């Protein structure tokens, strides 16, 4: 659906985006990651045709992106912006019409979303009368009210309490099941792990990670395993090392590292003659661990 090809952008000789290339498949929930200053917001503005790249190409639905493609997109910026003096319903209808809906369709879609979120009592309230959380719900509504094909959410769960954050996540998943493609720009790695299928990570204006969540996890495996057991851990064979150990009244737990030539089956076959094993599971790095490791590795290159 979206193809970014060798996109570059500079401001006063400072490179903001340096040869950015990646693709977002139709139906994906795609993560755009990176620390502050990595270039994420600049790239989002380019996709939305607010600014233009110095070089490179962007394709939307296999064609060079055009200004009128923006009507097929929804954009929830990190810095929320709503007209404070307008009624909530009038604002939703007005912004839906700007995206191409007729007055009738805009009214019906606003009514649908207000009922879906159970916020009918907000209909005649001015935006300035709504709490911050209420305004964020309204901002999400106006982002998707015109049924966009492609939606960019910049820190969509910032400031939400857990209940409302879960509600918005469910809406993202439901819209995605119906065919909407999403790009999430976020610092919250738990959101990435929960929602995203593929990601690109920017650092210092360049892509430093690009691919599927599952492949990136595999590439960052540590080959460490946690074993819970009773009994006394024997001396481990060559190629195995105990990384950590803890013990409570009933159970012991050891994290061990294995070299590539030692399989879990072989270590289990060895240990089962010495201890009673209750569980074994791979200690996989979280995406937050991967995020930090990637930045550190890039700094030291």
C-alpha positions as CSV (number, residue, x, y, z in Angstrom):
1,X,0.0,0.0,0.0
2,X,2.8,2.4,0.9
3,X,6.3,2.3,-0.5
4,X,9.0,4.6,0.7
5,X,12.0,4.6,-1.6
6,X,15.3,6.3,-0.8
7,X,13.7,9.3,0.8
8,X,16.0,12.1,2.0
9,X,15.3,15.4,3.7
10,X,17.6,18.1,5.0
11,X,17.1,21.3,6.9
12,X,20.1,23.8,6.8
13,X,22.5,21.1,5.8
14,X,21.3,18.8,8.7
15,X,20.1,15.4,7.4
16,X,16.7,14.6,8.9
17,X,16.0,11.6,6.7
18,X,18.9,9.8,5.0
19,X,18.0,7.3,2.3
20,X,14.9,5.8,4.0
21,X,13.4,2.8,2.3
22,X,10.7,0.4,3.5
23,X,7.2,-0.8,2.5
24,X,3.9,-1.1,4.3
25,X,1.7,-3.9,3.0
26,X,-2.0,-3.6,2.7
27,X,-3.7,-4.8,5.8
28,X,-0.6,-4.4,8.0
29,X,-0.3,-2.8,11.4
30,X,3.2,-1.3,10.9
31,X,5.4,0.2,13.6
32,X,7.5,3.3,12.9
33,X,10.0,3.4,15.7
34,X,12.9,5.5,16.9
35,X,13.9,7.9,19.7
36,X,13.1,11.6,19.7
37,X,14.8,13.3,16.8
38,X,15.1,10.2,14.7
39,X,13.1,11.7,11.8
40,X,9.7,10.0,12.4
41,X,7.6,13.1,12.5
42,X,9.3,14.5,9.3
43,X,8.6,11.3,7.5
44,X,4.9,11.3,8.6
45,X,4.6,14.9,7.3
46,X,6.0,13.9,4.0
47,X,3.6,11.0,3.7
48,X,0.7,13.4,4.5
49,X,2.0,15.8,1.8
50,X,2.5,18.5,4.3
51,X,6.1,18.8,3.3
52,X,8.1,17.2,0.4
53,X,11.3,15.2,0.3
54,X,14.4,16.5,-1.2
55,X,14.9,13.3,-3.1
56,X,13.4,9.8,-3.3
57,X,9.9,8.6,-4.1
58,X,6.7,7.6,-2.3
59,X,4.1,5.4,-3.8
60,X,0.6,4.9,-2.5
61,X,-1.4,2.0,-3.9
62,X,1.4,1.4,-6.5
63,X,1.2,4.9,-7.9
64,X,3.3,8.1,-7.1
65,X,1.6,9.7,-4.1
66,X,-0.5,12.8,-4.9
67,X,-2.2,15.5,-2.8
68,X,-5.7,14.0,-3.2
69,X,-4.5,10.7,-1.8
70,X,-4.5,12.4,1.6
71,X,-8.3,12.1,1.6
72,X,-7.9,8.3,1.7
73,X,-5.7,8.6,4.9
74,X,-6.3,9.4,8.5
75,X,-3.7,11.1,10.7
76,X,-3.7,11.3,14.5
77,X,-0.8,13.6,15.4
78,X,1.0,13.4,18.7
79,X,0.2,17.1,19.4
80,X,-3.6,17.0,19.4
81,X,-5.4,19.9,17.7
82,X,-9.1,20.5,18.0
83,X,-11.2,23.6,17.7
84,X,-12.0,24.4,21.3
85,X,-15.1,26.5,20.7
86,X,-16.9,24.1,18.5
87,X,-19.4,21.5,19.6
88,X,-17.9,18.0,19.6
89,X,-20.5,16.8,17.1
90,X,-20.1,19.8,14.8
91,X,-16.3,19.3,14.8
92,X,-16.6,15.7,13.9
93,X,-19.1,16.4,11.1
94,X,-17.0,19.4,9.8
95,X,-13.8,17.4,9.6
96,X,-15.6,14.4,8.0
97,X,-16.9,16.8,5.3
98,X,-13.4,18.1,4.7
99,X,-12.3,14.5,3.9
100,X,-15.0,14.3,1.3
101,X,-18.1,12.9,3.0
102,X,-21.5,14.4,2.3
103,X,-23.4,16.3,5.0
104,X,-25.7,13.3,5.5
105,X,-22.9,10.7,5.6
106,X,-20.8,12.9,7.9
107,X,-23.8,13.2,10.3
108,X,-24.5,9.5,10.2
109,X,-20.8,8.5,10.8
110,X,-20.5,11.0,13.7
111,X,-23.7,9.5,15.2
112,X,-22.4,6.0,14.7
113,X,-19.1,6.7,16.5
114,X,-20.6,8.6,19.3
115,X,-23.0,5.7,20.0
116,X,-20.2,3.2,19.6
117,X,-18.0,4.9,22.2
118,X,-21.1,5.6,24.4
119,X,-20.5,9.3,24.4
120,X,-23.9,10.6,23.1
121,X,-24.0,13.0,26.0
122,X,-21.0,14.9,24.5
123,X,-22.9,15.7,21.3
124,X,-23.7,19.3,22.3
125,X,-20.7,19.9,24.5
126,X,-18.0,22.3,23.3
127,X,-14.5,20.7,22.9
128,X,-13.1,22.9,25.7
129,X,-15.7,21.4,28.1
130,X,-14.3,17.9,27.5
131,X,-11.5,16.4,29.6
132,X,-8.2,15.6,28.1
133,X,-9.1,11.9,27.8
134,X,-12.5,12.8,26.3
135,X,-10.7,15.0,23.7
136,X,-8.4,12.1,22.8
137,X,-11.4,9.9,22.1
138,X,-12.9,12.6,19.9
139,X,-9.5,13.0,18.1
140,X,-9.5,9.3,17.3
141,X,-13.1,9.5,16.0
142,X,-12.2,12.4,13.6
143,X,-9.2,10.4,12.4
144,X,-11.2,7.4,11.2
145,X,-14.7,8.9,10.6
146,X,-14.2,9.1,6.8
147,X,-13.3,5.4,6.6
148,X,-9.7,5.9,5.5
149,X,-7.7,3.1,3.8
150,X,-4.5,4.1,5.6
151,X,-4.3,5.5,9.1
152,X,-1.2,7.0,10.8
153,X,-1.3,7.1,14.6
154,X,1.4,9.1,16.3
155,X,1.6,8.1,20.0
156,X,-2.1,7.1,20.0
157,X,-2.2,5.9,23.6
158,X,-0.3,8.8,25.2
159,X,-2.3,10.1,28.2
160,X,-5.0,7.4,28.1
161,X,-5.9,5.5,31.2
162,X,-5.6,1.7,30.8
163,X,-9.3,1.2,30.2
164,X,-9.6,3.8,27.3
165,X,-6.2,2.6,25.9
166,X,-7.6,-0.9,25.7
167,X,-10.7,0.4,24.0
168,X,-8.8,2.2,21.3
169,X,-6.5,-0.8,20.8
170,X,-9.6,-2.9,20.2
171,X,-10.9,-0.4,17.7
172,X,-7.6,-0.5,15.8
173,X,-7.7,-4.3,15.7
174,X,-11.3,-4.3,14.5
175,X,-10.7,-1.7,11.8
176,X,-7.6,-3.7,10.7
177,X,-9.7,-6.9,10.5
178,X,-12.0,-5.0,8.1
179,X,-9.1,-4.0,5.9
180,X,-7.7,-0.7,7.2
181,X,-3.9,-0.4,7.2
182,X,-2.2,1.2,10.1
183,X,1.1,2.8,10.8
184,X,1.9,3.4,14.5
185,X,4.6,5.8,15.6
186,X,5.2,5.1,19.3
187,X,7.8,4.9,22.0
188,X,5.8,2.2,23.9
189,X,7.4,-1.1,23.0
190,X,4.6,-3.1,24.6
191,X,2.3,-1.5,22.1
192,X,4.6,-2.6,19.3
193,X,4.7,-6.2,20.6
194,X,1.0,-6.3,21.1
195,X,-0.2,-4.8,17.8
196,X,2.5,-4.5,15.1
197,X,3.4,-7.2,12.5
198,X,6.3,-5.4,10.9
199,X,8.4,-2.4,11.8
200,X,11.1,0.0,10.7
201,X,13.3,1.7,13.3
202,X,15.0,5.0,12.6
203,X,18.0,6.4,14.4
204,X,20.0,9.5,13.5
205,X,17.9,9.9,10.4
206,X,18.7,6.3,9.1
207,X,16.9,3.0,9.2
208,X,18.6,0.6,11.6
209,X,16.0,-2.1,11.9
210,X,13.5,-3.2,9.2
211,X,11.4,-6.3,9.0
212,X,8.8,-8.5,10.7
213,X,8.6,-8.7,14.5
214,X,9.1,-12.5,14.4
215,X,12.2,-12.3,12.2
216,X,13.8,-9.5,14.3
217,X,13.1,-11.6,17.5
218,X,14.9,-14.5,15.9
219,X,17.8,-12.4,14.9
220,X,18.2,-11.2,18.5
221,X,17.9,-14.5,20.2
222,X,20.3,-14.9,23.1
223,X,20.1,-18.7,23.3
224,X,19.4,-18.4,27.0
225,X,16.8,-20.7,28.8
226,X,15.3,-20.6,32.2
227,X,14.8,-23.9,34.0
228,X,12.7,-24.4,37.1
229,X,13.5,-27.6,39.1
230,X,14.0,-29.3,42.4
231,X,17.2,-31.0,43.4
232,X,20.8,-29.8,43.0
233,X,22.0,-28.6,39.7
234,X,25.0,-30.6,38.5
235,X,28.1,-29.3,36.9
236,X,27.1,-28.4,33.4
237,X,28.8,-29.8,30.3
238,X,31.1,-27.7,28.1
239,X,29.2,-25.1,26.2
240,X,26.7,-24.4,29.0
241,X,26.9,-21.7,31.5
242,X,24.6,-20.6,34.4
243,X,23.8,-16.9,34.0
244,X,21.6,-16.5,37.1
245,X,20.1,-18.5,39.9
246,X,17.3,-18.0,42.5
247,X,15.6,-20.2,45.0
248,X,12.5,-20.1,47.1
249,X,11.1,-22.5,49.7
250,X,9.9,-25.1,47.1
251,X,11.6,-24.4,43.8
252,X,14.9,-23.4,42.2
253,X,15.3,-21.5,39.0
254,X,18.5,-21.2,36.8
255,X,19.0,-19.3,33.6
256,X,21.6,-21.0,31.4
257,X,23.2,-20.0,28.1
258,X,23.9,-22.6,25.4
259,X,26.3,-22.5,22.6
260,X,24.9,-23.1,19.1
261,X,26.0,-26.7,19.0
262,X,24.1,-27.7,22.1
263,X,20.3,-28.3,21.8
264,X,17.7,-28.0,24.5
265,X,16.9,-31.7,24.0
266,X,20.5,-32.6,24.7
267,X,20.8,-30.5,27.8
268,X,17.4,-31.8,29.1
269,X,18.6,-35.4,28.5
270,X,21.7,-34.6,30.6
271,X,19.9,-32.8,33.4
272,X,16.9,-35.2,33.8
273,X,19.3,-37.7,35.4
274,X,20.3,-35.2,38.1
275,X,17.3,-33.0,38.9
276,X,13.5,-33.0,38.6
277,X,12.7,-30.5,35.9
278,X,9.4,-28.6,36.2
279,X,9.7,-26.3,33.2
280,X,12.0,-24.9,30.6
281,X,11.4,-21.9,28.4
282,X,13.5,-19.7,26.2
283,X,14.4,-16.3,27.6
284,X,13.5,-14.1,24.6
285,X,14.5,-10.4,24.6
286,X,11.6,-8.0,24.8
287,X,11.3,-5.5,22.0
288,X,12.3,-2.8,24.5
289,X,15.6,-4.8,25.0
290,X,16.0,-5.0,21.2
291,X,15.3,-1.3,20.9
292,X,18.0,-0.3,23.4
293,X,20.5,-2.8,22.1
294,X,20.1,-1.6,18.5
295,X,20.7,2.0,19.5
296,X,23.8,1.1,21.6
297,X,25.2,-1.1,18.8
298,X,24.6,1.8,16.3
299,X,26.4,4.3,18.5
300,X,29.4,2.0,18.9
301,X,29.7,1.3,15.2
